[in-house]
């Protein structure tokens, strides 16, 4: 885990930075440094050269959710000073949904990424005001609707393939 996440100010800025991700962008993680790479023709070569991997995002998500839970649970003066913290979490989650659309053709990545995003449930209990609950619930629906759609599409393909096999075997 990155020790900088123990600092709520750093954690807040990480969520804010993740919120700036657009569809097609990629994330580069090197130690304490997180950068958003805009899509360009040589991005693949740059990522390969720098040793960037899609899998780095999974550890980042685990750390962000765990440390956000820790800071939201704690009652201290610093948390009260960071009014934007819960907003930036929602903003960052929207950016992560944009990142998900970048890898829409990579089913292995998406299955792990979607499972990682489901950890958002641990933060729901901290969104207690009416407008916070509404924003969080809308975001949660976007996270889980995507998972439901993937599951429905996969089930339809599976059923269609099985029906075709059954019809062939029956004849």
SVG drawing of the C-alpha trace seen along z (x, -y; Angstrom):
<svg xmlns="http://www.w3.org/2000/svg" viewBox="-34 -23 45 60">
<polyline fill="none" stroke="black" stroke-width="0.4" points="0.0,0.0 1.1,-3.5 1.7,-5.3 0.7,-8.6 -2.9,-7.4 -2.7,-7.7 -2.7,-11.5 -6.3,-12.5 -5.2,-15.4 -3.2,-13.1 -6.1,-10.7 -8.5,-13.5 -6.3,-14.6 -6.0,-11.1 -9.8,-10.8 -9.9,-14.2 -7.2,-13.2 -9.1,-9.9 -12.2,-12.1 -10.3,-13.7 -10.2,-10.3 -12.0,-10.4 -13.0,-7.5 -9.9,-6.3 -7.4,-7.5 -5.1,-5.1 -3.6,-5.2 0.1,-5.0 1.1,-4.1 4.7,-4.3 5.2,-4.2 3.6,-7.3 3.0,-8.8 -0.3,-8.4 -0.6,-10.0 -3.4,-10.0 -2.2,-9.2 -4.3,-10.7 -4.8,-8.4 -2.3,-9.0 -0.8,-6.8 2.4,-6.0 0.8,-5.4 1.1,-1.6 4.8,-1.9 5.2,-4.3 3.3,-2.1 5.3,1.0 8.6,-1.0 7.6,-2.3 6.4,1.2 2.8,0.0 0.2,2.7 -3.5,2.8 -3.2,4.9 -1.7,2.0 -5.1,0.4 -6.5,3.3 -4.1,2.6 -4.8,-1.1 -8.5,-0.5 -8.1,1.8 -5.9,-0.8 -8.2,-3.7 -11.4,-2.0 -9.7,-0.8 -8.1,-4.1 -11.2,-6.1 -13.2,-3.8 -10.6,-4.4 -10.7,-8.2 -14.5,-8.4 -14.9,-6.2 -12.5,-8.4 -13.9,-11.4 -11.2,-14.1 -10.7,-17.7 -8.9,-17.0 -11.8,-15.1 -14.1,-18.0 -11.7,-20.4 -11.9,-18.2 -15.4,-19.0 -14.7,-17.9 -13.6,-14.4 -16.9,-12.6 -17.6,-14.6 -14.1,-13.7 -14.8,-10.0 -17.9,-10.2 -16.0,-12.3 -13.2,-9.7 -15.6,-6.8 -17.1,-8.5 -13.6,-8.7 -13.1,-5.0 -16.3,-4.3 -14.7,-6.2 -11.6,-4.0 -13.7,-0.9 -15.1,-2.0 -11.4,-2.3 -11.0,1.5 -14.5,2.5 -13.0,5.2 -10.9,6.9 -13.3,9.2 -10.7,10.5 -9.7,7.0 -13.4,6.0 -14.4,8.9 -11.6,8.1 -12.2,4.4 -15.9,4.7 -15.3,6.9 -12.9,4.3 -15.5,1.5 -18.1,3.4 -16.0,2.6 -17.7,-0.8 -20.4,0.7 -18.2,0.2 -18.4,-3.5 -22.1,-3.8 -22.8,-4.1 -21.0,-7.4 -23.3,-9.1 -26.1,-10.1 -27.4,-13.4 -30.3,-13.3 -28.3,-14.8 -25.3,-12.6 -27.4,-9.4 -29.0,-10.3 -25.6,-10.9 -24.1,-7.8 -27.1,-5.7 -27.0,-6.9 -23.3,-6.1 -23.9,-2.7 -26.5,-1.9 -24.0,-2.8 -21.5,-0.4 -23.9,2.5 -26.0,2.0 -22.8,2.5 -22.2,5.7 -25.9,6.8 -25.7,6.0 -22.5,8.0 -24.1,10.9 -27.3,10.8 -25.3,10.6 -23.2,13.5 -26.2,15.5 -27.9,14.8 -24.8,16.0 -24.5,19.1 -28.2,20.0 -28.0,19.4 -24.9,21.6 -26.4,24.3 -29.7,24.2 -27.7,24.6 -25.7,27.6 -29.0,29.2 -30.6,28.7 -27.6,30.3 -27.5,33.2 -31.2,33.8 -31.1,34.1"/>
</svg>
